[in-house]
Amino acid sequence: LVPQVLKSCTEFIEKHGIVDGIYRLSGIASNIQKLRHEFDSEQIPDLTKDIYIQDIHCVGSLCKLYFRELPNPLLTYQLYEKFS
C-alpha cells in the first residue's frame, strides 16, 4: 500500500515536475511545512495551487522528508550488506 502523500506527490511531479534538479533542490521551508500539515490533517491538498506550481521543489522536498522520517529505512538494516 502506497501512502497517499507519496502517491499524490509523485503523480504531481510526473505531470508538472520535469525540471532540472527536482529532487536535488529544496523547496521553500514554509511551503513544505504547509503541504505537510495539509497531508497530516488527512486532507489531500490541491497541488495545482499557484503556491505549489511556483515552488514545485517543495513537493519533491516533502517526498524526501517522508522517506527520511520513516522509522526503518527502505533498504533495511538486515539487507544493507546485500545492497552494498
Secondary structure, 3 states (H helix, E strand, C coil): CCCHHHHHHHHHHHHHCCCCCCCCCCCCHHHHHHHHHHHHCCCCCCCCCHHHHHCCHHHHHHHHHHHHCCCCCCCCHHHHHHHC
